[in-house]
């Protein structure tokens, strides 16, 4: 029986599970733990269940069942990780950091103490022991401008190198043993310091501390490649960790042993910048490729001198399934060897081979992204706030509060925003909407996955609703680094959650609430309430907007801070169309059509003076001084969401053709961008005016914490792009100056725009542009790395210092270095480019929902 097979894959820990079958129509699985409730699998009959697996990956399916359909974290698969693979590199030479036993050369700073120990050692010579208390008895104190964004301090050990030259070494190897009672998440930072007073050509400056995610109670063998870094006068290396408070199980002290530090020279250090693939590598989508769409992979141009053909090998039979020419191509970013197997559409698992180089297996087929959806869903579950996550943390932040008008709301719920423990309610709204989009796409194709996506969306909806004060005000955000004790009236209580009444936020919430009301049909009372608050929030927003105009965004740490007027008006239109679709009230249709007029006036319709006659992009406002750009968060997709929803809901409107023309114009703009990153498929950042800094209000809203010479840096960065005409340049990556940089959310958001246009216009070229953003993310990038941990191959550790490594985690993304316009992705694991971010996950879900 299929149900016996179903039960057989569930661990004994889930043995007390009741299964009730009603006329072979519904399977209701009720877990004993309360957190395992609310999982409904609608199945027409038992044979349908057996023919509709959760995933085509048998091991992943087993793991999904073992977690109660992602009610506990999926296990980590480190065997395919960047770190596991890099440890296998050939070591040409290896030298101990010090030949002497003891703590000579080491110093300690911060909390706790340092000592030399032979209690735990992997070298046999002894280790440096760092110990500190997990509770200080003091309140965490931050900067005056953000006093509650703080830790309880830091504990650091430093080895003083005193100016030695390490240029003959390109890797630091070391071992760490965390012995931290009760700690479910442990990590350390490695900081490499050189005397850079005399910059040396051909080297980069160290880009900050390198976070190492560790496993408690065992030796962790770690490394940092330093080939790119100036290291002619090394001052020191340090190991440190922050005191972040106590989770439920955390003990009273933490101990770390550091041992066997070696300076090594390895063969083939990792590529960290540029467009060309490393030699002897194949750059491909490590997940795979969709049937009946373009399929290309890349190699170094020198490969074409040695080999003329490539092979596609069936990974099961080991037979050659396809053979094609390895062609050399010159593009705007360099020379490449290109493999094109677009016309091969036989589903299965395959490997690419060029000469002696062969890739791991990848898939060609349909349902290509379902595995990644399970994994990214796992990441979101692990980021839950206010809910116990096994192996990560207990129910958290129940003593974190907002206050307004004599009232107070606990700010636990939703998802921790990133590697820290911060929250933004609007970010939760964005992710919730993406989950609902994915649910609607999958509900008839993969019912169990869709049901679990819906459940996670309902978790987000609860957070959006609970933080309403009912008068237009909402708890909006909190920057946070610590775990709290969950007990009221103790030292770590926080009452500084930001509260705002922002018309923009309420317009966006209203659209999300309306969409949720049209999606969730298993809770009629929630549906009714969502409809009610959607109309209320739209009314709050409209009243404030009509009274005061565009919001004066005050909280620069909230990602609505850079909102342009054109994006603002597109949001009003989209939200109004959602409410019109929900209610049928003509008032909302009128508001939607009215707001879009401003947006249309901001679209460039007159061609630039470049050979391609580029146009179709949007300006920030009607002055036409600044073009719409983003630096790490992006809501680029809202322009096309607004246009296409107008076309869907008001087909008889006199302006219908204007809206269609706008969609076509923008779609053609995106098509025109793609040649600037070929043979990759990443969408460039777009067109920049040479003097956008002259629009100072827009410039400083976008670029947070800019340096004093920001205008000069802007000019230099823009001019490293492609000159289109006297006033305009094409940038492949955004202009950015501060820590806030990384491209994942930006290109996925623009990919969403391309897919929206493609679906509306029935344009396969635009749909393929969207697909290429997915391929780039999972490995078809110059570094050959998947940016989703556990998906595909060669995924690196990411900066997740609060919740540890998580299957499905995604970073802020690949960035540039200095003023260059080329990709940069070092091993150094630092914020914010390698920091995990639920925004990236939401963009991934949202783009996949278009296919």
Secondary structure as UniProt FT lines:
FT   HELIX           2..8
FT   HELIX           12..14
FT   STRAND          18..22
FT   TURN            23..25
FT   STRAND          26..30
FT   HELIX           34..36
FT   STRAND          39..42
FT   HELIX           46..51
FT   HELIX           58..66
FT   TURN            67..70
FT   HELIX           78..80
FT   HELIX           82..86
FT   TURN            87..88
FT   STRAND          91..96
FT   TURN            104..105
FT   STRAND          106..110
FT   STRAND          113..117
FT   STRAND          127..133
FT   TURN            144..145
FT   TURN            147..148
FT   STRAND          154..164
FT   TURN            167..168
FT   STRAND          171..178
FT   TURN            181..182
FT   STRAND          186..194
FT   TURN            201..202
FT   STRAND          210..214
FT   TURN            216..217
FT   STRAND          219..225
FT   TURN            227..228
FT   STRAND          234..242
FT   TURN            248..249
FT   STRAND          253..266
FT   TURN            279..280
FT   STRAND          282..283
FT   STRAND          288..290
FT   TURN            291..292
FT   STRAND          296..300
FT   TURN            301..302
FT   HELIX           303..306
FT   STRAND          309..314
FT   TURN            315..317
FT   STRAND          320..325
FT   STRAND          327..331
FT   TURN            332..333
FT   STRAND          334..340
FT   TURN            342..343
FT   STRAND          348..354
FT   TURN            355..356
FT   STRAND          357..358
FT   STRAND          362..365
FT   TURN            368..369
FT   HELIX           370..382
FT   TURN            390..392
FT   TURN            398..399
FT   STRAND          400..404
FT   TURN            405..406
FT   STRAND          407..410
FT   STRAND          423..424
FT   HELIX           425..442
FT   TURN            443..445
FT   HELIX           447..466
FT   STRAND          474..478
FT   TURN            488..489
FT   TURN            491..492
FT   STRAND          494..500
FT   HELIX           503..519
FT   HELIX           524..548
FT   TURN            556..557
FT   TURN            559..562
FT   HELIX           565..583
FT   HELIX           586..601
FT   TURN            611..612
FT   STRAND          618..619
FT   TURN            622..623
FT   TURN            636..637
FT   HELIX           638..649
FT   TURN            651..652
FT   TURN            654..655
FT   HELIX           656..673
FT   HELIX           674..676
FT   TURN            677..679
FT   STRAND          686..689
FT   TURN            690..691
FT   HELIX           692..694
FT   HELIX           696..702
FT   TURN            704..705
FT   TURN            708..709
FT   HELIX           710..719
FT   STRAND          722..723
FT   STRAND          728..731
FT   HELIX           744..761
FT   HELIX           764..777
FT   TURN            778..779
FT   TURN            782..783
FT   TURN            789..790
FT   TURN            801..803
FT   TURN            807..808
FT   STRAND          810..811
FT   TURN            818..819
FT   TURN            831..834
FT   STRAND          835..837
FT   HELIX           838..848
FT   TURN            849..850
//
